[in-house]
Amino acid sequence: MLRIDLKPTRELSKFEKARRDCVIQSSFYIYWNDFVYAEPDWTILVWEGEEAVSAIEIFERTIQVGGKPLRVGGVGNHATKTEWRKRGYATHALLAAQDFLRDTLRVEFGLGFCKDNLVPFYEKFGWQVVAERVLVEQPGRSRYLEDKIIAFSTRGLPWPPGEIDLRGLPW
Ligand SMILES: CC(C)(COP(=O)(O)OP(=O)(O)OC[C@H]1O[C@@H](n2cnc3c(N)ncnc32)[C@H](O)[C@@H]1OP(=O)(O)O)[C@@H](O)C(=O)NCCC(=O)NCCS
């Protein structure tokens, strides 16, 4: 039976961490690059019985847009194990994340990154492309990360103008 769990990442058990890693690593190895990434604050896991089939993680961060601070819920590590795809599991995870951003974290925006081919998927749920690159911190220097930068407004507000500086590691 389908179950959606949301908890602080630091409270995941060894078993849950292993299951999460299995979902995320098996889906993301194709994107591996030389960036150093942030540790998530919250993990959402979608379970079918004893098997974690889909995941999404949330990163609390005050970024800067056009030089002004903006508190966002970073959304990343959104993945479904290959053999469980196209059955709506990633949709369950994404909708749980959007509710959490709006009702619990109470941030104005979710912010994530995706490849061109997935933009229509996120647009279906109200996300919009707001930039093509962001400034991120990396050990010893700042650097641009290029991707489709997508934002979700929890209250229907427009994304503010200006360069996006994540003020930390990317997610
Ligand atoms: C994207 C991903 C999380 C979707 O998981 P899922 O559980 O299959 O998603 P759902 O069943 O809820 O929805 C399926 C939708 O995903 C979209 N989608 C999935 N893979 C896609 C691809 N390669 N190209 C375009 N759209 C894709 C489609 O819109 C599809 O909807 P449709 O079948 O009705 O057209 C999964 O394909 C995955 O783990 N991919 C690798 C990791 C990744 O790219 N994550 C996103 C990083 S931004």
Backbone and ligand atoms as CSV (ligand in chain L), in Angstrom:
chain,resi,resn,atom,element,x,y,z
A,1,MET,N,N,0.829,-1.198,0.000
A,1,MET,CA,C,0.000,0.000,0.000
A,1,MET,C,C,0.866,1.253,0.000
A,2,LEU,N,N,0.440,2.296,-0.730
A,2,LEU,CA,C,1.221,3.530,-0.849
A,2,LEU,C,C,1.243,4.318,0.470
A,3,ARG,N,N,2.435,4.764,0.827
A,3,ARG,CA,C,2.594,5.569,2.054
A,3,ARG,C,C,3.588,6.687,1.754
A,4,ILE,N,N,3.290,7.896,2.223
A,4,ILE,CA,C,4.224,9.006,2.014
A,4,ILE,C,C,4.743,9.449,3.371
A,5,ASP,N,N,6.065,9.414,3.538
A,5,ASP,CA,C,6.719,9.803,4.798
A,5,ASP,C,C,7.500,11.079,4.576
A,6,LEU,N,N,7.350,12.013,5.499
A,6,LEU,CA,C,8.148,13.239,5.420
A,6,LEU,C,C,8.811,13.426,6.771
A,7,LYS,N,N,10.135,13.539,6.805
A,7,LYS,CA,C,10.783,13.770,8.087
A,7,LYS,C,C,12.090,14.522,7.930
A,8,PRO,N,N,12.590,15.123,9.046
A,8,PRO,CA,C,13.895,15.763,8.958
A,8,PRO,C,C,14.923,14.717,8.517
A,9,THR,N,N,15.771,15.092,7.585
A,9,THR,CA,C,16.720,14.122,7.028
A,9,THR,C,C,17.597,13.524,8.125
A,10,ARG,N,N,17.951,14.335,9.117
A,10,ARG,CA,C,18.850,13.822,10.175
A,10,ARG,C,C,18.167,12.759,11.034
A,11,GLU,N,N,16.838,12.659,10.946
A,11,GLU,CA,C,16.129,11.646,11.743
A,11,GLU,C,C,15.852,10.359,10.968
A,12,LEU,N,N,16.327,10.282,9.717
A,12,LEU,CA,C,16.134,9.032,8.973
A,12,LEU,C,C,16.932,7.919,9.656
A,13,SER,N,N,16.323,6.746,9.741
A,13,SER,CA,C,17.040,5.598,10.294
A,13,SER,C,C,18.072,5.128,9.261
A,14,LYS,N,N,18.965,4.240,9.706
A,14,LYS,CA,C,19.955,3.687,8.789
A,14,LYS,C,C,19.248,2.994,7.609
A,15,PHE,N,N,18.168,2.296,7.916
A,15,PHE,CA,C,17.384,1.592,6.898
A,15,PHE,C,C,16.779,2.581,5.891
A,16,GLU,N,N,16.192,3.663,6.430
A,16,GLU,CA,C,15.561,4.648,5.540
A,16,GLU,C,C,16.608,5.348,4.667
A,17,LYS,N,N,17.777,5.659,5.266
A,17,LYS,CA,C,18.844,6.302,4.480
A,17,LYS,C,C,19.295,5.406,3.335
A,18,ALA,N,N,19.435,4.144,3.626
A,18,ALA,CA,C,19.867,3.198,2.591
A,18,ALA,C,C,18.833,3.126,1.472
A,19,ARG,N,N,17.564,3.092,1.852
A,19,ARG,CA,C,16.490,3.041,0.857
A,19,ARG,C,C,16.464,4.317,0.023
A,20,ARG,N,N,16.606,5.470,0.703
A,20,ARG,CA,C,16.637,6.751,-0.014
A,20,ARG,C,C,17.802,6.783,-1.003
A,21,ASP,N,N,18.992,6.376,-0.529
A,21,ASP,CA,C,20.173,6.408,-1.401
A,21,ASP,C,C,19.954,5.530,-2.631
A,22,CYS,N,N,19.309,4.412,-2.401
A,22,CYS,CA,C,19.050,3.478,-3.491
A,22,CYS,C,C,18.188,4.149,-4.573
A,23,VAL,N,N,17.142,4.876,-4.155
A,23,VAL,CA,C,16.266,5.567,-5.119
A,23,VAL,C,C,17.051,6.675,-5.834
A,24,ILE,N,N,17.729,7.509,-5.052
A,24,ILE,CA,C,18.334,8.717,-5.628
A,24,ILE,C,C,19.575,8.383,-6.463
A,25,GLN,N,N,20.467,7.566,-5.900
A,25,GLN,CA,C,21.725,7.302,-6.623
A,25,GLN,C,C,21.467,6.562,-7.933
A,26,SER,N,N,20.490,5.639,-7.913
A,26,SER,CA,C,20.260,4.860,-9.134
A,26,SER,C,C,19.628,5.726,-10.225
A,27,SER,N,N,19.025,6.860,-9.834
A,27,SER,CA,C,18.389,7.737,-10.816
A,27,SER,C,C,19.292,8.889,-11.238
A,28,PHE,N,N,20.228,9.289,-10.372
A,28,PHE,CA,C,20.992,10.505,-10.635
A,28,PHE,C,C,22.404,10.293,-11.137
A,29,TYR,N,N,22.858,9.037,-11.183
A,29,TYR,CA,C,24.259,8.851,-11.588
A,29,TYR,C,C,24.516,9.391,-12.991
A,30,ILE,N,N,23.441,9.438,-13.828
A,30,ILE,CA,C,23.607,9.964,-15.192
A,30,ILE,C,C,23.930,11.456,-15.199
A,31,TYR,N,N,23.591,12.145,-14.102
A,31,TYR,CA,C,23.832,13.595,-14.056
A,31,TYR,C,C,25.099,13.939,-13.275
A,32,TRP,N,N,25.828,12.972,-12.768
A,32,TRP,CA,C,26.941,13.297,-11.878
A,32,TRP,C,C,27.916,14.248,-12.545
A,33,ASN,N,N,28.390,15.216,-11.768
A,33,ASN,CA,C,29.332,16.220,-12.260
A,33,ASN,C,C,30.298,16.558,-11.128
A,34,ASP,N,N,31.083,17.613,-11.316
A,34,ASP,CA,C,32.074,17.903,-10.277
A,34,ASP,C,C,31.592,18.934,-9.249
A,35,PHE,N,N,30.308,19.238,-9.213
A,35,PHE,CA,C,29.802,20.149,-8.188
A,35,PHE,C,C,29.716,19.432,-6.830
A,36,VAL,N,N,29.914,20.222,-5.766
A,36,VAL,CA,C,29.671,19.722,-4.417
A,36,VAL,C,C,28.271,20.199,-4.036
A,37,TYR,N,N,27.448,19.296,-3.518
A,37,TYR,CA,C,26.045,19.616,-3.234
A,37,TYR,C,C,25.760,19.734,-1.734
A,38,ALA,N,N,24.686,20.482,-1.432
A,38,ALA,CA,C,24.259,20.687,-0.043
A,38,ALA,C,C,23.593,19.431,0.517
A,39,GLU,N,N,23.585,19.342,1.832
A,39,GLU,CA,C,22.844,18.268,2.510
A,39,GLU,C,C,21.396,18.738,2.692
A,40,PRO,N,N,20.426,17.850,2.436
A,40,PRO,CA,C,19.020,18.262,2.586
A,40,PRO,C,C,18.599,18.413,4.045
A,41,ASP,N,N,17.540,19.183,4.261
A,41,ASP,CA,C,16.963,19.329,5.606
A,41,ASP,C,C,15.787,18.386,5.824
A,42,TRP,N,N,15.048,18.104,4.758
A,42,TRP,CA,C,13.850,17.264,4.867
A,42,TRP,C,C,13.842,16.247,3.730
A,43,THR,N,N,13.378,15.054,4.057
A,43,THR,CA,C,13.283,14.008,3.030
A,43,THR,C,C,11.856,13.466,2.974
A,44,ILE,N,N,11.330,13.409,1.754
A,44,ILE,CA,C,10.021,12.777,1.536
A,44,ILE,C,C,10.284,11.475,0.793
A,45,LEU,N,N,9.773,10.382,1.345
A,45,LEU,CA,C,9.909,9.080,0.687
A,45,LEU,C,C,8.520,8.532,0.405
A,46,VAL,N,N,8.333,8.027,-0.801
A,46,VAL,CA,C,7.078,7.353,-1.160
A,46,VAL,C,C,7.367,5.859,-1.120
A,47,TRP,N,N,6.578,5.143,-0.320
A,47,TRP,CA,C,6.787,3.709,-0.110
A,47,TRP,C,C,5.674,2.898,-0.754
A,48,GLU,N,N,6.065,1.733,-1.259
A,48,GLU,CA,C,5.105,0.677,-1.606
A,48,GLU,C,C,5.509,-0.497,-0.731
A,49,GLY,N,N,4.764,-0.708,0.347
A,49,GLY,CA,C,5.158,-1.745,1.303
A,49,GLY,C,C,6.528,-1.413,1.879
A,50,GLU,N,N,7.466,-2.348,1.793
A,50,GLU,CA,C,8.804,-2.172,2.373
A,50,GLU,C,C,9.758,-1.473,1.425
A,51,GLU,N,N,9.285,-1.153,0.216
A,51,GLU,CA,C,10.188,-0.584,-0.778
A,51,GLU,C,C,9.965,0.914,-0.964
A,52,ALA,N,N,11.045,1.706,-0.814
A,52,ALA,CA,C,10.975,3.128,-1.147
A,52,ALA,C,C,11.088,3.219,-2.658
A,53,VAL,N,N,10.073,3.814,-3.303
A,53,VAL,CA,C,10.055,3.837,-4.764
A,53,VAL,C,C,10.352,5.216,-5.337
A,54,SER,N,N,10.081,6.268,-4.543
A,54,SER,CA,C,10.280,7.625,-5.044
A,54,SER,C,C,10.722,8.519,-3.896
A,55,ALA,N,N,11.445,9.590,-4.230
A,55,ALA,CA,C,11.961,10.494,-3.192
A,55,ALA,C,C,11.992,11.920,-3.704
A,56,ILE,N,N,11.955,12.838,-2.748
A,56,ILE,CA,C,12.219,14.249,-3.057
A,56,ILE,C,C,12.770,14.858,-1.765
A,57,GLU,N,N,13.707,15.815,-1.910
A,57,GLU,CA,C,14.292,16.390,-0.700
A,57,GLU,C,C,14.189,17.911,-0.726
A,58,ILE,N,N,14.153,18.481,0.487
A,58,ILE,CA,C,13.918,19.915,0.628
A,58,ILE,C,C,15.065,20.554,1.396
A,59,PHE,N,N,15.473,21.713,0.902
A,59,PHE,CA,C,16.634,22.426,1.434
A,59,PHE,C,C,16.163,23.812,1.857
A,60,GLU,N,N,16.283,24.131,3.140
A,60,GLU,CA,C,15.864,25.461,3.597
A,60,GLU,C,C,17.010,26.427,3.347
A,61,ARG,N,N,16.706,27.529,2.699
A,61,ARG,CA,C,17.802,28.440,2.340
A,61,ARG,C,C,17.279,29.859,2.123
A,62,THR,N,N,18.025,30.840,2.609
A,62,THR,CA,C,17.742,32.226,2.216
A,62,THR,C,C,18.726,32.576,1.118
A,63,ILE,N,N,18.196,32.731,-0.083
A,63,ILE,CA,C,19.036,33.044,-1.242
A,63,ILE,C,C,18.979,34.563,-1.464
A,64,GLN,N,N,19.618,35.031,-2.523
A,64,GLN,CA,C,19.446,36.423,-2.929
A,64,GLN,C,C,19.000,36.457,-4.381
A,65,VAL,N,N,18.030,37.325,-4.645
A,65,VAL,CA,C,17.600,37.538,-6.034
A,65,VAL,C,C,17.688,39.042,-6.278
A,66,GLY,N,N,18.483,39.411,-7.273
A,66,GLY,CA,C,18.691,40.837,-7.532
A,66,GLY,C,C,19.250,41.549,-6.312
A,67,GLY,N,N,20.077,40.836,-5.530
A,67,GLY,CA,C,20.709,41.450,-4.348
A,67,GLY,C,C,19.824,41.485,-3.112
A,68,LYS,N,N,18.556,41.010,-3.228
A,68,LYS,CA,C,17.655,41.038,-2.057
A,68,LYS,C,C,17.441,39.634,-1.507
A,69,PRO,N,N,17.373,39.493,-0.158
A,69,PRO,CA,C,17.176,38.157,0.415
A,69,PRO,C,C,15.788,37.593,0.123
A,70,LEU,N,N,15.743,36.289,-0.087
A,70,LEU,CA,C,14.467,35.606,-0.342
A,70,LEU,C,C,14.574,34.207,0.258
A,71,ARG,N,N,13.659,33.910,1.183
A,71,ARG,CA,C,13.663,32.583,1.800
A,71,ARG,C,C,12.920,31.621,0.879
A,72,VAL,N,N,13.583,30.547,0.506
A,72,VAL,CA,C,12.946,29.577,-0.398
A,72,VAL,C,C,13.045,28.166,0.189
A,73,GLY,N,N,12.229,27.304,-0.364
A,73,GLY,CA,C,12.379,25.880,-0.102
A,73,GLY,C,C,13.017,25.273,-1.344
A,74,GLY,N,N,14.285,24.947,-1.237
A,74,GLY,CA,C,14.948,24.289,-2.354
A,74,GLY,C,C,14.390,22.881,-2.488
A,75,VAL,N,N,14.150,22.468,-3.713
A,75,VAL,CA,C,13.593,21.131,-3.959
A,75,VAL,C,C,14.542,20.387,-4.892
A,76,GLY,N,N,14.949,19.218,-4.488
A,76,GLY,CA,C,15.894,18.464,-5.317
A,76,GLY,C,C,15.841,16.978,-5.030
A,77,ASN,N,N,16.730,16.254,-5.679
A,77,ASN,CA,C,16.796,14.791,-5.528
A,77,ASN,C,C,15.426,14.140,-5.759
A,78,HIS,N,N,14.743,14.639,-6.770
A,78,HIS,CA,C,13.399,14.118,-7.089
A,78,HIS,C,C,13.586,12.930,-8.034
A,79,ALA,N,N,13.260,11.774,-7.574
A,79,ALA,CA,C,13.552,10.582,-8.376
A,79,ALA,C,C,12.584,9.452,-8.060
A,80,THR,N,N,12.379,8.622,-9.081
A,80,THR,CA,C,11.633,7.361,-8.897
A,80,THR,C,C,12.514,6.248,-9.446
A,81,LYS,N,N,12.576,5.143,-8.731
A,81,LYS,CA,C,13.343,3.998,-9.233
A,81,LYS,C,C,12.817,3.615,-10.617
A,82,THR,N,N,13.743,3.256,-11.500
A,82,THR,CA,C,13.391,3.012,-12.905
A,82,THR,C,C,12.174,2.103,-13.054
A,83,GLU,N,N,12.169,0.999,-12.327
A,83,GLU,CA,C,11.103,0.004,-12.541
A,83,GLU,C,C,9.748,0.446,-11.985
A,84,TRP,N,N,9.716,1.591,-11.263
A,84,TRP,CA,C,8.452,2.077,-10.687
A,84,TRP,C,C,7.956,3.348,-11.379
A,85,ARG,N,N,8.619,3.747,-12.461
A,85,ARG,CA,C,8.264,5.020,-13.104
A,85,ARG,C,C,6.940,4.961,-13.861
A,86,LYS,N,N,6.415,6.168,-14.156
A,86,LYS,CA,C,5.179,6.335,-14.950
A,86,LYS,C,C,3.953,5.762,-14.254
A,87,ARG,N,N,3.984,5.756,-12.934
A,87,ARG,CA,C,2.799,5.299,-12.197
A,87,ARG,C,C,2.343,6.348,-11.195
A,88,GLY,N,N,2.879,7.573,-11.360
A,88,GLY,CA,C,2.417,8.677,-10.515
A,88,GLY,C,C,3.157,8.862,-9.203
A,89,TYR,N,N,4.203,8.067,-8.945
A,89,TYR,CA,C,4.882,8.184,-7.639
A,89,TYR,C,C,5.614,9.512,-7.474
A,90,ALA,N,N,6.273,9.995,-8.537
A,90,ALA,CA,C,6.979,11.277,-8.428
A,90,ALA,C,C,5.985,12.417,-8.260
A,91,THR,N,N,4.801,12.244,-8.844
A,91,THR,CA,C,3.747,13.252,-8.675
A,91,THR,C,C,3.315,13.318,-7.212
A,92,HIS,N,N,3.130,12.169,-6.571
A,92,HIS,CA,C,2.784,12.148,-5.141
A,92,HIS,C,C,3.849,12.880,-4.328
A,93,ALA,N,N,5.116,12.600,-4.621
A,93,ALA,CA,C,6.215,13.203,-3.856
A,93,ALA,C,C,6.238,14.719,-4.056
A,94,LEU,N,N,6.061,15.145,-5.312
A,94,LEU,CA,C,6.122,16.579,-5.615
A,94,LEU,C,C,4.970,17.329,-4.950
A,95,LEU,N,N,3.766,16.760,-5.010
A,95,LEU,CA,C,2.612,17.445,-4.406
A,95,LEU,C,C,2.771,17.526,-2.888
A,96,ALA,N,N,3.340,16.477,-2.276
A,96,ALA,CA,C,3.597,16.523,-0.819
A,96,ALA,C,C,4.606,17.622,-0.504
A,97,ALA,N,N,5.628,17.762,-1.359
A,97,ALA,CA,C,6.644,18.808,-1.140
A,97,ALA,C,C,6.019,20.192,-1.271
A,98,GLN,N,N,5.173,20.376,-2.283
A,98,GLN,CA,C,4.553,21.690,-2.489
A,98,GLN,C,C,3.657,22.071,-1.294
A,99,ASP,N,N,2.891,21.089,-0.772
A,99,ASP,CA,C,2.045,21.356,0.401
A,99,ASP,C,C,2.905,21.746,1.595
A,100,PHE,N,N,4.016,21.028,1.766
A,100,PHE,CA,C,4.905,21.279,2.904
A,100,PHE,C,C,5.522,22.685,2.816
A,101,LEU,N,N,5.914,23.101,1.623
A,101,LEU,CA,C,6.499,24.440,1.440
A,101,LEU,C,C,5.482,25.517,1.813
A,102,ARG,N,N,4.234,25.286,1.360
A,102,ARG,CA,C,3.197,26.302,1.583
A,102,ARG,C,C,2.700,26.302,3.034
A,103,ASP,N,N,2.419,25.118,3.586
A,103,ASP,CA,C,1.702,25.057,4.867
A,103,ASP,C,C,2.618,24.950,6.075
A,104,THR,N,N,3.778,24.344,5.934
A,104,THR,CA,C,4.639,24.134,7.103
A,104,THR,C,C,5.832,25.082,7.090
A,105,LEU,N,N,6.604,25.070,6.014
A,105,LEU,CA,C,7.745,26.005,5.956
A,105,LEU,C,C,7.266,27.435,5.725
A,106,ARG,N,N,6.109,27.557,5.090
A,106,ARG,CA,C,5.525,28.874,4.811
A,106,ARG,C,C,6.475,29.794,4.046
A,107,VAL,N,N,7.121,29.226,3.050
A,107,VAL,CA,C,7.985,30.023,2.173
A,107,VAL,C,C,7.156,30.485,0.966
A,108,GLU,N,N,7.596,31.582,0.378
A,108,GLU,CA,C,6.875,32.103,-0.794
A,108,GLU,C,C,7.110,31.235,-2.029
A,109,PHE,N,N,8.335,30.657,-2.109
A,109,PHE,CA,C,8.702,29.950,-3.342
A,109,PHE,C,C,9.429,28.639,-3.073
A,110,GLY,N,N,9.182,27.688,-3.962
A,110,GLY,CA,C,10.052,26.527,-4.091
A,110,GLY,C,C,11.001,26.815,-5.238
A,111,LEU,N,N,12.209,26.268,-5.154
A,111,LEU,CA,C,13.187,26.510,-6.223
A,111,LEU,C,C,13.923,25.211,-6.530
A,112,GLY,N,N,13.971,24.867,-7.819
A,112,GLY,CA,C,14.650,23.630,-8.206
A,112,GLY,C,C,15.360,23.781,-9.541
A,113,PHE,N,N,15.938,22.689,-9.991
A,113,PHE,CA,C,16.718,22.685,-11.234
A,113,PHE,C,C,16.308,21.466,-12.021
A,114,CYS,N,N,16.164,21.628,-13.337
A,114,CYS,CA,C,15.864,20.434,-14.116
A,114,CYS,C,C,16.359,20.555,-15.547
A,115,LYS,N,N,16.406,19.434,-16.208
A,115,LYS,CA,C,16.803,19.404,-17.613
A,115,LYS,C,C,15.611,19.833,-18.478
A,116,ASP,N,N,15.928,20.283,-19.723
A,116,ASP,CA,C,14.903,20.772,-20.654
A,116,ASP,C,C,13.706,19.823,-20.779
A,117,ASN,N,N,14.001,18.514,-20.895
A,117,ASN,CA,C,12.918,17.578,-21.212
A,117,ASN,C,C,11.905,17.440,-20.083
A,118,LEU,N,N,12.290,17.852,-18.856
A,118,LEU,CA,C,11.352,17.707,-17.739
A,118,LEU,C,C,10.585,18.988,-17.413
A,119,VAL,N,N,10.891,20.075,-18.124
A,119,VAL,CA,C,10.190,21.335,-17.847
A,119,VAL,C,C,8.664,21.156,-17.973
A,120,PRO,N,N,8.151,20.512,-19.031
A,120,PRO,CA,C,6.679,20.359,-19.146
A,120,PRO,C,C,6.073,19.596,-17.969
A,121,PHE,N,N,6.816,18.621,-17.445
A,121,PHE,CA,C,6.328,17.854,-16.280
A,121,PHE,C,C,6.100,18.800,-15.096
A,122,TYR,N,N,7.099,19.647,-14.795
A,122,TYR,CA,C,6.964,20.547,-13.642
A,122,TYR,C,C,5.954,21.662,-13.913
A,123,GLU,N,N,5.850,22.093,-15.167
A,123,GLU,CA,C,4.867,23.146,-15.501
A,123,GLU,C,C,3.442,22.684,-15.189
A,124,LYS,N,N,3.205,21.381,-15.340
A,124,LYS,CA,C,1.859,20.854,-15.051
A,124,LYS,C,C,1.449,21.145,-13.605
A,125,PHE,N,N,2.467,21.293,-12.730
A,125,PHE,CA,C,2.191,21.504,-11.303
A,125,PHE,C,C,2.450,22.944,-10.867
A,126,GLY,N,N,2.537,23.855,-11.854
A,126,GLY,CA,C,2.633,25.281,-11.522
A,126,GLY,C,C,4.040,25.846,-11.456
A,127,TRP,N,N,5.046,25.019,-11.799
A,127,TRP,CA,C,6.423,25.530,-11.785
A,127,TRP,C,C,6.684,26.294,-13.084
A,128,GLN,N,N,7.609,27.283,-12.984
A,128,GLN,CA,C,7.966,28.078,-14.169
A,128,GLN,C,C,9.471,28.216,-14.245
A,129,VAL,N,N,9.975,28.265,-15.471
A,129,VAL,CA,C,11.412,28.525,-15.632
A,129,VAL,C,C,11.649,30.008,-15.342
A,130,VAL,N,N,12.573,30.284,-14.396
A,130,VAL,CA,C,12.829,31.687,-14.027
A,130,VAL,C,C,14.247,32.133,-14.384
A,131,ALA,N,N,15.109,31.200,-14.751
A,131,ALA,CA,C,16.491,31.560,-15.114
A,131,ALA,C,C,17.152,30.351,-15.751
A,132,GLU,N,N,18.330,30.593,-16.301
A,132,GLU,CA,C,19.090,29.500,-16.942
A,132,GLU,C,C,20.394,29.226,-16.199
A,133,ARG,N,N,20.679,30.064,-15.204
A,133,ARG,CA,C,21.871,29.809,-14.398
A,133,ARG,C,C,21.716,30.455,-13.023
A,134,VAL,N,N,22.446,29.919,-12.042
A,134,VAL,CA,C,22.472,30.503,-10.692
A,134,VAL,C,C,23.909,30.511,-10.207
A,135,LEU,N,N,24.204,31.482,-9.336
A,135,LEU,CA,C,25.521,31.529,-8.719
A,135,LEU,C,C,25.500,30.638,-7.482
A,136,VAL,N,N,26.496,29.792,-7.341
A,136,VAL,CA,C,26.540,28.868,-6.190
A,136,VAL,C,C,27.923,28.928,-5.552
A,137,GLU,N,N,27.980,28.553,-4.279
A,137,GLU,CA,C,29.294,28.440,-3.636
A,137,GLU,C,C,29.858,27.064,-3.891
A,138,GLN,N,N,31.151,27.019,-4.102
A,138,GLN,CA,C,31.899,25.767,-4.191
A,138,GLN,C,C,33.166,25.947,-3.363
A,139,PRO,N,N,33.808,24.876,-2.961
A,139,PRO,CA,C,34.985,25.037,-2.101
A,139,PRO,C,C,35.965,26.042,-2.698
A,140,GLY,N,N,36.177,27.146,-1.970
A,140,GLY,CA,C,37.185,28.125,-2.363
A,140,GLY,C,C,36.780,29.124,-3.419
A,141,ARG,N,N,35.564,29.023,-3.966
A,141,ARG,CA,C,35.180,29.981,-5.011
A,141,ARG,C,C,33.672,29.951,-5.270
A,142,SER,N,N,33.194,30.963,-5.998
A,142,SER,CA,C,31.813,30.950,-6.476
A,142,SER,C,C,31.832,30.515,-7.932
A,143,ARG,N,N,30.699,29.984,-8.388
A,143,ARG,CA,C,30.657,29.415,-9.724
A,143,ARG,C,C,29.215,29.408,-10.215
A,144,TYR,N,N,29.010,29.469,-11.530
A,144,TYR,CA,C,27.654,29.371,-12.056
A,144,TYR,C,C,27.275,27.912,-12.301
A,145,LEU,N,N,26.030,27.584,-11.940
A,145,LEU,CA,C,25.465,26.279,-12.290
A,145,LEU,C,C,24.418,26.560,-13.374
A,146,GLU,N,N,24.564,25.905,-14.508
A,146,GLU,CA,C,23.641,26.142,-15.623
A,146,GLU,C,C,22.667,24.981,-15.763
A,147,ASP,N,N,21.387,25.334,-15.844
A,147,ASP,CA,C,20.322,24.339,-15.926
A,147,ASP,C,C,19.038,25.127,-16.156
A,148,LYS,N,N,17.909,24.434,-16.251
A,148,LYS,CA,C,16.656,25.180,-16.208
A,148,LYS,C,C,16.345,25.406,-14.725
A,149,ILE,N,N,16.277,26.676,-14.329
A,149,ILE,CA,C,16.014,27.008,-12.925
A,149,ILE,C,C,14.501,27.219,-12.826
A,150,ILE,N,N,13.837,26.378,-12.019
A,150,ILE,CA,C,12.371,26.414,-11.972
A,150,ILE,C,C,11.896,26.809,-10.576
A,151,ALA,N,N,10.843,27.658,-10.559
A,151,ALA,CA,C,10.299,28.128,-9.276
A,151,ALA,C,C,8.807,27.861,-9.222
A,152,PHE,N,N,8.352,27.651,-7.998
A,152,PHE,CA,C,6.933,27.407,-7.726
A,152,PHE,C,C,6.490,28.409,-6.667
A,153,SER,N,N,5.477,29.215,-6.990
A,153,SER,CA,C,4.998,30.187,-6.009
A,153,SER,C,C,3.885,29.568,-5.178
A,154,THR,N,N,4.037,29.610,-3.850
A,154,THR,CA,C,3.012,29.017,-2.978
A,154,THR,C,C,1.781,29.914,-2.892
A,155,ARG,N,N,1.936,31.187,-3.256
A,155,ARG,CA,C,0.803,32.124,-3.142
A,155,ARG,C,C,0.493,32.876,-4.432
A,156,GLY,N,N,0.979,32.352,-5.542
A,156,GLY,CA,C,0.662,32.976,-6.827
A,156,GLY,C,C,1.379,34.285,-7.102
A,157,LEU,N,N,2.503,34.522,-6.410
A,157,LEU,CA,C,3.250,35.771,-6.640
A,157,LEU,C,C,4.254,35.591,-7.775
A,158,PRO,N,N,4.583,36.686,-8.479
A,158,PRO,CA,C,5.596,36.566,-9.536
A,158,PRO,C,C,6.994,36.439,-8.942
A,159,TRP,N,N,7.844,35.687,-9.636
A,159,TRP,CA,C,9.241,35.546,-9.200
A,159,TRP,C,C,9.943,36.898,-9.344
A,160,PRO,N,N,10.720,37.327,-8.342
A,160,PRO,CA,C,11.362,38.645,-8.432
A,160,PRO,C,C,12.480,38.687,-9.485
A,161,PRO,N,N,12.731,39.873,-10.054
A,161,PRO,CA,C,13.757,39.991,-11.089
A,161,PRO,C,C,15.166,40.034,-10.508
A,162,GLY,N,N,16.134,39.667,-11.343
A,162,GLY,CA,C,17.534,39.812,-10.952
A,162,GLY,C,C,18.260,38.484,-10.893
A,163,GLU,N,N,19.589,38.589,-10.811
A,163,GLU,CA,C,20.414,37.379,-10.759
A,163,GLU,C,C,20.148,36.596,-9.472
A,164,ILE,N,N,20.185,35.274,-9.604
A,164,ILE,CA,C,19.935,34.403,-8.448
A,164,ILE,C,C,21.265,33.925,-7.883
A,165,ASP,N,N,21.459,34.193,-6.590
A,165,ASP,CA,C,22.663,33.735,-5.890
A,165,ASP,C,C,22.181,32.808,-4.773
A,166,LEU,N,N,22.535,31.540,-4.865
A,166,LEU,CA,C,22.036,30.578,-3.859
A,166,LEU,C,C,22.654,30.785,-2.487
A,167,ARG,N,N,23.706,31.584,-2.402
A,167,ARG,CA,C,24.377,31.875,-1.118
A,167,ARG,C,C,24.763,30.590,-0.387
A,168,GLY,N,N,25.212,29.637,-1.138
A,168,GLY,CA,C,25.625,28.377,-0.526
A,168,GLY,C,C,25.791,27.316,-1.606
A,169,LEU,N,N,25.940,26.086,-1.163
A,169,LEU,CA,C,26.084,24.982,-2.109
A,169,LEU,C,C,24.757,24.766,-2.850
A,170,PRO,N,N,24.800,24.262,-4.086
A,170,PRO,CA,C,23.548,23.931,-4.780
A,170,PRO,C,C,22.919,22.663,-4.218
A,171,TRP,N,N,21.666,22.381,-4.678
A,171,TRP,CA,C,20.983,21.143,-4.261
A,171,TRP,C,C,20.503,20.402,-5.472
L,1,LIG,C1,C,11.341,12.525,-13.461
L,1,LIG,C2,C,10.951,11.321,-12.604
L,1,LIG,C3,C,11.202,11.666,-11.134
L,1,LIG,C4,C,9.468,11.030,-12.835
L,1,LIG,O1,O,9.102,9.931,-12.014
L,1,LIG,P1,P,7.749,9.118,-12.222
L,1,LIG,O2,O,7.432,8.457,-10.930
L,1,LIG,O3,O,7.853,8.290,-13.426
L,1,LIG,O4,O,6.748,10.329,-12.480
L,1,LIG,P2,P,5.154,10.241,-12.561
L,1,LIG,O5,O,4.737,8.839,-12.848
L,1,LIG,O6,O,4.575,10.933,-11.385
L,1,LIG,O7,O,4.916,11.158,-13.808
L,1,LIG,C5,C,5.412,10.736,-15.077
L,1,LIG,C6,C,5.672,11.981,-15.867
L,1,LIG,O8,O,7.053,12.304,-15.788
L,1,LIG,C7,C,7.430,13.004,-16.975
L,1,LIG,N1,N,8.675,12.390,-17.419
L,1,LIG,C8,C,9.338,11.395,-16.803
L,1,LIG,N2,N,10.478,11.110,-17.443
L,1,LIG,C9,C,10.540,11.940,-18.488
L,1,LIG,C10,C,11.469,12.129,-19.534
L,1,LIG,N3,N,12.597,11.396,-19.613
L,1,LIG,N4,N,11.228,13.073,-20.450
L,1,LIG,C11,C,10.116,13.811,-20.373
L,1,LIG,N5,N,9.190,13.677,-19.401
L,1,LIG,C12,C,9.399,12.752,-18.475
L,1,LIG,C13,C,6.287,12.908,-17.914
L,1,LIG,O9,O,5.641,14.169,-17.899
L,1,LIG,C14,C,5.388,11.834,-17.326
L,1,LIG,O10,O,4.059,12.100,-17.510
L,1,LIG,P3,P,3.250,11.329,-18.667
L,1,LIG,O11,O,3.744,9.908,-18.665
L,1,LIG,O12,O,1.862,11.482,-18.209
L,1,LIG,O13,O,3.607,12.090,-19.892
L,1,LIG,C15,C,11.766,10.040,-13.020
L,1,LIG,O14,O,11.675,9.888,-14.420
L,1,LIG,C16,C,13.235,10.073,-12.600
L,1,LIG,O15,O,13.601,9.655,-11.512
L,1,LIG,N6,N,14.126,10.566,-13.491
L,1,LIG,C17,C,15.578,10.630,-13.228
L,1,LIG,C18,C,15.894,11.693,-12.199
L,1,LIG,C19,C,15.429,13.071,-12.653
L,1,LIG,O16,O,15.621,13.480,-13.799
L,1,LIG,N7,N,14.799,13.792,-11.713
L,1,LIG,C20,C,14.338,15.135,-11.947
L,1,LIG,C21,C,15.471,16.029,-11.692
L,1,LIG,S1,S,15.001,17.658,-11.951
